[in-house]
Amino acid sequence: MKNILYLSFYFEPDLCAGSFRNSPLAKELAKQANGVATIDIVTTLPNRYNTFDTAAPAFEEYGNINIHRILIPKHQSGFMDQINSFKTYFLEAQKIIKGKKYDLVFASSSRLFTAYLGYRIAKKQNIPLYLDIRDIFIDTMQDVLQSKVLKSGLIPILKTVETQIFNYASHINLISGGFEQYFTKYKKAKYSYFSNGIDPEFIDLKETIYTDKKQRLITYAGNFGEGQGLHKIIPQAAKALGDKFKFLVIGDGGAKQKLVDGIAESGVNNVELRGPVSRKELLSIYDQSDFLFLHLNDYDAFKKVLPSKIFELGAYDKPIIAGVAGFANQFIDKNIPNRILFLPGDVNDMVGQLNNYQYSLGFRNEFLKNFRREQINKQMATSILSYL
């Protein structure tokens, strides 16, 4: 029997893109590996939002899957918080696998840290490393870090670490086609482009019954970080749109206070903030919404990404409002009809399009057919197992 080490900082029942991607992928991998391999998943106890607590066992075993969940310090998603959290994950993960021999390491990574852990283990055991890259961490750091001193000290170190990791990897999956150009310098690995997809919860949704309303509800659910830049769009748009529209903003994150301050400064009363909710509750909220909202900050790094939220929102028959640039903008333009698409932070364009929009509903059948996560996971699991 072969042994696979599966590294993902986030896993169910946590609420985030990393968890929503890796939980079903791991199950599909285990299904295909039944009788062939055992899968050790090393992850963390739910920690994405410090305002959302949900119980999960530290160890769980079913079938050919063993799940080890590491308790990491409470955090606010700040830079130093994330470093401390990963340090705990890094050290505890190595304790968990001590004395175990693996045949393959799979690591799903958005911040390079998990990829580095996978690289260290795979190199030490001289086994293949299969990476699932969900973000280009160095790009993000160059945009997000404000301190020039910190940036000048940290970026060269990260580049050295990145080179070691990607030059060792046997296979690199890029979650967005926008990453392709960046990775041309790393020629050893085989590449694939298994994107995020539409989860089963968002398949066969009930049809929305049209009703004429005095106030339309625009819903955002997710992280309130610098990467989303909600403070640069929601307070300003809410003020310009007036009482014809209401924003419901659900989640938490490191830039929440900037959003709270922006709402206060704008003096608007058509924005409601709520803490993170379970996925079941979120589905109910989406059902009651008129528009589903997505926004990324105006950073060069985000011109390459393809947010998983696109697949969630695109499964509905409701119009999407999306402020994104680069690859994500092109993807929505090509694959998602019935949308208001504008560049990040362009309040005037968003407000102008929304005021002129003739409200309509309709499922995006071609999109639903092409991007089911279940199908993508089957193909990706087969690809992973080919390295055993």
C-alpha positions in Angstrom: 0.0 0.0 0.0 1.3 3.4 -1.0 1.2 6.5 1.3 0.3 10.0 0.1 0.9 13.1 2.3 -1.7 15.8 1.6 -0.9 19.3 2.9 -3.6 22.0 3.0 -3.6 24.8 5.6 -7.4 25.0 5.3 -9.8 22.1 5.2 -13.4 21.4 6.1 -15.3 22.6 8.2 -13.4 25.9 7.7 -15.0 28.6 5.6 -12.7 29.7 2.7 -11.7 28.9 -0.8 -8.8 26.7 0.3 -11.1 24.5 2.3 -13.8 24.4 -0.4 -11.2 23.3 -3.0 -9.3 20.7 -0.9 -12.0 19.0 1.0 -13.8 17.5 -2.0 -10.5 17.0 -3.9 -9.1 14.9 -1.1 -12.3 12.8 -1.0 -12.1 12.2 -4.7 -8.4 11.3 -4.5 -9.1 8.8 -1.7 -11.9 7.3 -3.8 -9.7 6.7 -6.7 -6.8 5.5 -4.5 -9.0 3.0 -2.6 -7.0 -0.2 -2.2 -3.9 1.5 -3.6 -2.9 4.2 -1.2 -3.6 5.7 2.2 -3.9 9.5 2.4 -2.6 11.5 5.4 -4.1 15.0 5.4 -2.3 17.5 7.6 -4.3 20.6 8.0 -5.4 23.0 10.8 -8.4 23.3 13.0 -10.9 26.0 11.7 -9.2 29.4 11.9 -10.0 31.4 8.8 -12.1 33.9 10.7 -11.6 34.5 14.4 -15.3 35.5 14.6 -16.4 32.1 13.3 -16.0 29.1 15.6 -17.0 25.6 14.6 -16.1 22.3 16.2 -13.8 19.7 14.4 -11.9 16.8 15.8 -8.1 17.0 15.9 -7.9 13.6 14.4 -10.4 11.9 12.1 -10.1 8.6 10.2 -12.5 7.2 7.6 -11.7 4.8 4.8 -8.2 5.4 3.5 -8.1 9.0 4.8 -6.4 10.1 8.1 -7.1 13.8 8.9 -4.7 15.5 11.4 -5.9 19.0 12.4 -3.4 21.3 14.1 -4.4 24.0 16.6 -2.9 27.3 15.6 -2.9 30.6 17.5 -6.0 32.9 17.1 -5.2 35.6 14.6 -6.7 38.6 12.7 -5.2 37.6 9.3 -2.4 40.2 9.6 1.0 39.6 8.2 2.8 38.7 11.4 -0.3 36.7 12.6 0.0 34.6 9.4 3.7 34.0 9.9 3.1 32.8 13.5 0.3 30.6 12.4 2.3 29.0 9.7 5.3 28.5 12.0 3.0 26.4 14.3 1.6 24.5 11.3 5.1 23.9 10.0 6.6 22.6 13.2 3.5 20.5 14.3 3.2 19.0 10.8 6.7 17.6 11.0 6.0 16.1 14.4 2.9 14.3 13.0 4.7 12.7 10.1 7.9 11.9 12.0 9.1 8.4 11.2 6.6 7.9 8.3 7.7 7.2 4.8 5.6 8.6 1.9 5.6 7.9 -1.8 4.2 11.3 -2.9 3.6 14.8 -1.3 0.7 16.9 -2.5 0.6 20.5 -1.3 -2.1 23.1 -2.1 -0.7 26.5 -1.4 -1.7 30.1 -1.8 0.9 31.8 0.4 4.0 29.7 -0.6 4.4 28.5 3.0 2.5 25.2 2.5 4.4 24.6 -0.8 7.7 25.1 1.2 6.6 22.6 3.8 5.8 20.1 1.0 9.1 20.8 -0.7 11.1 20.2 2.5 9.4 16.9 3.2 9.5 15.7 -0.4 13.2 16.5 -0.8 14.2 14.9 2.4 12.4 11.7 1.5 13.4 12.0 -2.2 9.9 11.6 -3.5 7.7 13.5 -6.1 6.1 16.8 -5.1 2.8 17.8 -6.7 1.9 21.4 -6.1 -1.4 23.1 -6.5 -0.7 26.8 -6.7 -3.6 29.1 -5.8 -1.8 32.4 -5.8 1.6 33.9 -6.7 2.7 34.9 -3.2 5.6 37.1 -4.2 3.4 39.2 -6.5 0.9 39.7 -3.7 3.6 40.7 -1.2 5.1 43.3 -3.6 1.6 44.9 -3.9 0.4 44.6 -0.3 3.5 45.3 1.7 3.7 49.0 2.5 7.1 49.1 4.2 9.9 49.5 1.7 12.4 48.2 4.2 10.4 45.1 4.9 9.8 44.6 1.2 13.5 45.0 0.3 14.5 42.5 3.0 11.8 39.9 2.5 11.2 39.7 -1.3 14.8 38.4 -2.2 14.5 35.7 0.5 11.0 34.7 -0.9 12.4 34.6 -4.4 15.2 32.2 -3.3 12.7 30.0 -1.5 10.3 30.0 -4.5 13.1 29.0 -6.9 14.0 26.0 -4.7 10.4 24.9 -4.4 9.4 25.2 -8.1 12.7 23.8 -9.4 12.2 20.7 -7.3 8.5 20.1 -8.0 7.5 17.2 -10.4 4.1 18.7 -11.2 2.7 22.2 -10.8 -1.0 22.8 -11.2 -1.9 26.5 -11.7 -5.4 27.4 -10.6 -5.5 30.3 -13.0 -4.4 30.5 -16.6 -3.2 34.0 -15.7 -0.3 32.5 -13.8 1.2 30.8 -16.9 3.5 33.5 -18.0 5.0 33.9 -14.5 6.0 30.2 -14.4 7.7 30.0 -17.8 11.1 30.3 -16.0 10.5 27.0 -14.1 10.9 24.4 -16.7 11.4 21.1 -14.9 7.8 20.5 -13.7 4.9 19.3 -15.8 2.0 21.8 -15.7 -1.8 21.5 -15.6 -4.6 24.1 -15.2 -7.3 22.5 -13.1 -9.3 25.6 -11.9 -11.8 26.0 -9.1 -15.3 24.9 -10.0 -18.9 24.9 -9.0 -19.6 22.9 -5.9 -22.5 20.4 -5.7 -24.4 22.8 -3.3 -24.6 25.3 -6.2 -25.9 22.8 -8.8 -29.6 22.5 -9.5 -30.5 25.7 -7.5 -34.1 26.7 -7.5 -35.2 29.3 -10.0 -35.6 32.8 -8.7 -39.1 34.3 -9.0 -38.9 37.8 -10.2 -40.4 40.5 -8.0 -40.4 44.3 -8.4 -38.8 45.9 -5.4 -38.3 49.5 -4.2 -34.8 48.5 -2.9 -32.6 45.9 -4.6 -30.2 43.8 -2.3 -26.6 43.5 -3.4 -24.8 40.7 -1.4 -21.1 40.2 -0.9 -19.8 37.2 1.2 -16.2 36.5 1.9 -13.0 38.0 3.2 -12.6 41.7 4.1 -8.9 42.0 3.2 -6.6 44.4 1.4 -6.9 42.0 -1.5 -10.7 42.6 -1.8 -10.5 46.3 -1.3 -14.1 46.6 -0.3 -13.4 49.9 1.5 -12.6 51.4 -1.9 -15.9 50.6 -3.5 -18.8 49.8 -1.2 -19.1 53.0 0.9 -18.7 55.2 -2.2 -21.1 53.1 -4.4 -23.7 52.9 -1.6 -23.7 56.7 -1.3 -24.0 57.3 -5.0 -26.8 54.7 -5.5 -28.9 55.9 -2.6 -31.9 54.0 -1.2 -32.7 52.2 -4.4 -30.0 49.6 -3.4 -28.8 48.1 -0.2 -25.5 46.3 0.3 -25.3 43.2 2.6 -21.7 42.5 3.4 -20.9 39.2 5.1 -17.6 38.1 6.5 -14.5 39.3 8.3 -10.9 40.1 7.7 -7.9 42.3 8.2 -9.3 45.4 6.4 -12.7 45.3 8.1 -12.0 48.5 10.1 -11.2 50.4 6.9 -14.6 49.3 5.6 -16.3 50.3 8.8 -14.6 53.7 8.8 -15.5 54.2 5.1 -19.1 53.5 5.8 -19.1 56.0 8.7 -17.4 58.7 6.7 -19.8 58.3 3.8 -22.8 58.7 6.2 -24.7 55.9 4.5 -27.4 53.7 6.0 -27.8 51.3 3.1 -24.9 49.0 4.1 -25.3 46.2 6.5 -22.3 44.3 7.9 -22.7 40.7 9.2 -20.1 38.2 10.6 -19.2 35.0 8.8 -22.1 32.5 8.3 -22.2 28.8 7.5 -22.5 27.7 3.9 -26.1 26.6 4.4 -27.1 30.0 5.8 -25.2 31.7 3.0 -27.2 29.8 0.4 -30.4 31.1 2.0 -29.1 34.7 1.9 -28.1 34.4 -1.7 -31.6 33.2 -2.5 -33.0 36.4 -1.1 -30.5 38.7 -2.9 -31.0 40.5 -6.2 -27.3 41.0 -7.2 -24.2 39.0 -6.1 -21.1 41.1 -5.7 -17.4 40.4 -6.2 -14.4 42.9 -6.0 -10.6 42.7 -6.0 -8.2 45.5 -5.2 -6.4 47.3 -8.0 -3.1 45.4 -7.6 -1.0 44.0 -10.4 -0.9 40.6 -8.7 -4.7 40.3 -8.9 -4.6 40.7 -12.7 -3.4 37.1 -12.8 -5.9 35.4 -10.4 -9.2 33.7 -10.9 -11.2 33.9 -7.7 -13.1 30.8 -6.7 -16.1 33.1 -5.8 -16.7 33.5 -9.5 -17.8 29.9 -9.7 -20.1 30.2 -6.7 -21.9 33.3 -7.9 -22.0 32.2 -11.6 -24.1 29.2 -10.6 -27.0 31.4 -9.7 -29.6 32.8 -12.1 -29.0 36.3 -10.7 -26.9 39.1 -12.2 -23.4 39.4 -10.9 -21.6 42.7 -10.2 -17.8 42.2 -10.6 -15.0 44.7 -10.2 -12.0 42.8 -11.4 -9.1 43.3 -13.9 -6.9 41.1 -16.0 -7.5 37.3 -16.4 -10.6 37.3 -14.1 -12.2 40.1 -16.2 -11.5 38.2 -19.4 -12.9 35.0 -17.9 -16.1 36.6 -16.8 -16.5 38.4 -20.1 -16.2 35.2 -21.9 -18.1 32.7 -19.7 -20.6 34.7 -17.6 -23.5 36.5 -19.3 -25.9 38.8 -17.4 -23.2 40.7 -15.4 -22.1 44.2 -14.7 -18.3 44.2 -15.2 -16.0 47.1 -14.3 -12.4 47.7 -13.3 -11.5 47.6 -9.6 -12.4 50.8 -7.7 -14.2 52.4 -10.6 -17.3 53.6 -8.7 -18.6 55.8 -11.5 -18.6 52.9 -14.0 -20.3 50.5 -11.6 -22.9 53.0 -10.5 -23.6 54.1 -14.1 -24.1 50.5 -15.3 -26.2 49.6 -12.4 -28.5 52.6 -12.8 -29.0 51.7 -16.5 -29.4 48.0 -16.0 -32.6 46.3 -17.0 -33.1 43.6 -14.4 -33.1 40.1 -15.7 -32.7 36.5 -14.5 -31.6 33.3 -16.1 -29.3 30.3 -15.4 -25.9 30.2 -17.3 -26.3 26.7 -18.6 -23.1 26.6 -20.6 -21.1 27.7 -17.6 -22.8 25.2 -15.3 -22.0 22.4 -17.8 -18.3 23.3 -18.2 -17.1 24.1 -14.7 -18.5 21.5 -12.3 -16.0 21.0 -9.5 -16.8 17.3 -9.4 -15.6 16.8 -13.0 -12.5 18.9 -12.4 -11.6 17.0 -9.2 -11.9 13.6 -11.0 -9.4 14.7 -13.6 -7.1 16.3 -11.1 -7.1 13.3 -8.8 -6.2 11.0 -11.7 -3.3 13.4 -12.5 -2.1 13.3 -8.8 -2.2 9.5 -8.7 -0.1 9.2 -11.9 2.9 10.2 -9.8 2.7 7.1 -7.5 
